[in-house]
Amino acid sequence: MMPNSKILIKNVSEIESYDVLASESSLNIVPYEQVLKDYWHEVIADAQSAGTEIWDGQYYRLENIDEIQRGSLQLKLSTISYSTTRSLMKLSQQQNLASCYFPYHVNTGALISTSDDFFVFGQKTTKSGTYYLDLIGGGLQKDELDVQQAIDIKNNILKEAFEEANITSSMIDWVNLNSLILTNTMSVVILFNIKLNVDKGLLLKSFEDRVENELSGLQFFDQQSVKEFSYKENTLSYLSLIPKLVKNFS
């Protein structure tokens, strides 16, 4: 039901070469308005019974994927509420959604490699004690960061790397753009490559002093084991793209 994750744009320019333009949203959810409201009430009820807090913020939404695929160096950003994205995800679990109803909410993520050539992933533990892996990164949210230019998007991934894994700017050798991905939850991930000048051991030491406890741990994969992601059944199926994305790490 949910779409398959795929790489939207592999041959990306440097992030600084893109212009950011504020745009109106082209998303018209009128046909689903009532059902989306009902789903959002369910999301709130589920959160309350799980004892977690939920609030309705604003994500940035990428409006012009097809233009970028044709080589445009403009990122046209509108906004979309968190409640709409969550409700559309629920809807897509029930039926096939036409792509004109995809939320296309923007996240930043990073393929991070240590000085001893291990790729780093965040480990998240659920309430039931199971854990899953995710790229280090997070939502590009207007309430947290006003994106005026493309460098702000890069700053967002650096902020996430610091908050989640305590990676400071002094630990980073270089950062560049890897690709743009569409995930199975219909979000667009602007994916960066980050090369560290510290090894696995030093990163783990630094991680112990992290600012937030969003991640329960870090997991490391060498060049060989990272290729196994394409075979691993993972709750976040965009991870099956990792072997292809690793080839774009340079």
ABEGO torsion letter per residue (X at the ends): XBBBBBBABABBBBAAABBBBBBBBABBAAAAAAAAAAAAAAAAAAAAAAGBBBBBBBBBBBABAAAAAAGBABBBBBBBBAAAAAAAAAAAAABBBBAAABAGBBBBBBBBBBAAGBBBBBBBBBAAGBBBBBBBEBBBBAAABBBABAAAAAAAAAAAAAAAAGBBAAABABBBBABBBBBAAGBBBBBBBBBBABBAAAAAAAAAABABAABABBBBBBAAAAAAAAABBBABAAAAAAAAAAAABX
